[in-house]
Every structure is written in C-alpha cells, then in structure tokens.
Amino acid sequence: VQLQASGGGLVQPGGSLRLSCAASGSIFSIDTMSWYRQDPGKQRELVANVASDGNTYYVDSVKGRFTISRDNAKNTVYLQMNNLKPEDTAVYYCNVAIWTVTRRDDYWGQGTLVTVSS
C-alpha cells in the first residue's frame, strides 16, 4: 500500500490550496482518512479527519476555513484550504487507516509543504 500526497506550494495570505492524497495497492477497505501538519521543532498536529461514515473533525484553528472530503471510489482524501494564514505554514501529511485482506494499519503519505507568505 502506498499513499501519494500532492497540492502543496507557496500562497499569499488569504489564498487557497487543495491537497490530495491517493492510496493505492492491495486495499480491502479504508477507515478514517486524516490530515496532519508539522512545523519544525513542533509536534505533529491533527488538522482534520473524515471517518468512513462521513463524520468529520477539525482542529479549532481551521474550522470554517478548511474542508476535508473523501472520494471512496478513488481511495483519495482532499483538504481544501481557504483563507490561509501564515500560521498554517507547515508540512502536511496524510494518514489513512487501511484494511488489507489480513490486517488494519495506518499509512502515512510523504508530506507536502504549504507555505503561506506575502
């Protein structure tokens, strides 16, 4: 199983970016799909997640600005980020709980850098 994340980049404050993370390989089913972020020297922070039933969670600092969604047919999770702020600058990682035929594991994407700066 592999995760491929994309969509990071440099954006001005107030701008938008959309992150994507696609899972591939021997996947039987997918549970919770999440996005984390990490600043250098800080702990990795859960930004948002979406459960298999569609329930979502957002950290307070992104509520009303970020939207997480999933496309089960494509095994892909998205993070639409609007009204970005400098404090959103971080490396963003996707995390997906995946069942293969025999077991359930958490998988991490490679990280994509988001820089919010004028």
C-alpha positions in Angstrom: 0.0 0.0 0.0 1.3 3.5 -0.9 0.0 7.0 -0.3 0.8 9.8 -2.7 0.2 13.3 -1.5 0.2 16.4 -3.6 -1.0 20.0 -3.8 1.3 22.0 -1.5 3.0 25.2 -2.5 3.5 28.8 -1.8 0.4 31.0 -1.4 -0.2 34.5 -0.2 -2.3 35.1 3.0 -5.9 34.8 2.2 -5.3 32.4 -0.7 -6.4 28.8 -1.2 -4.8 25.5 -1.8 -6.2 22.0 -2.2 -4.3 19.0 -1.0 -4.9 15.5 -2.3 -3.7 12.1 -1.1 -4.4 8.9 -3.0 -4.0 5.4 -1.7 -3.1 2.5 -3.9 -2.2 -1.1 -3.6 -3.9 -4.2 -2.1 -6.7 -2.3 -0.3 -9.7 -4.1 1.0 -11.3 -1.1 2.7 -10.5 2.3 4.2 -11.4 3.6 7.6 -10.6 7.1 8.8 -8.6 9.4 6.5 -6.7 12.3 8.1 -4.5 15.3 7.5 -1.8 16.2 10.0 0.7 19.1 9.9 4.1 19.7 11.4 6.2 22.8 11.9 9.9 22.3 12.5 10.5 21.8 16.2 6.9 21.2 17.0 4.8 18.1 17.4 2.7 16.8 14.5 -0.9 18.1 14.9 -4.1 16.6 13.7 -5.8 19.1 11.4 -8.8 17.2 10.2 -10.2 13.8 9.6 -13.1 12.1 7.9 -14.5 8.7 9.0 -15.8 6.0 6.7 -19.4 7.2 7.6 -18.6 10.7 6.6 -18.3 12.3 10.1 -15.6 14.9 10.2 -13.4 16.5 12.8 -11.4 19.8 12.6 -9.0 21.4 15.0 -10.4 24.7 16.2 -7.8 26.8 14.4 -9.0 25.7 10.9 -12.8 25.5 11.5 -14.6 27.5 8.9 -11.6 27.7 6.6 -10.6 24.1 5.8 -12.8 21.3 4.4 -11.9 17.7 4.3 -13.6 15.3 1.9 -13.0 11.8 0.5 -13.7 10.0 -2.7 -14.1 6.4 -1.9 -14.1 5.3 -5.5 -10.7 6.8 -5.9 -9.3 6.0 -2.4 -8.5 9.7 -2.1 -8.8 12.3 0.6 -8.8 16.0 0.0 -8.1 19.1 2.1 -9.5 22.3 0.7 -7.8 25.2 2.5 -9.2 28.6 2.2 -8.3 32.0 3.7 -4.9 30.7 4.5 -2.8 32.3 7.2 0.9 32.4 7.8 0.4 30.2 10.9 -0.9 27.5 8.5 2.6 27.1 7.1 3.8 23.6 7.7 4.5 20.2 6.1 1.1 18.5 5.7 0.9 14.7 6.0 -2.0 12.4 5.1 -2.7 9.4 7.3 -5.1 6.7 6.2 -6.3 3.6 8.1 -6.4 0.8 5.6 -7.6 -2.8 5.8 -5.9 -5.3 3.6 -7.2 -8.8 3.5 -5.4 -9.7 6.7 -4.9 -6.6 8.8 -5.5 -3.0 9.5 -2.7 -0.5 9.6 -2.1 3.3 9.5 -0.2 4.6 6.5 1.5 7.9 6.1 2.0 10.0 2.9 5.3 11.6 2.2 4.4 15.1 3.2 3.7 18.2 1.2 5.0 21.7 2.1 2.5 24.5 2.4 4.0 28.0 2.8 1.8 31.0 3.4 3.7 34.2 2.9 3.5 37.5 1.2 
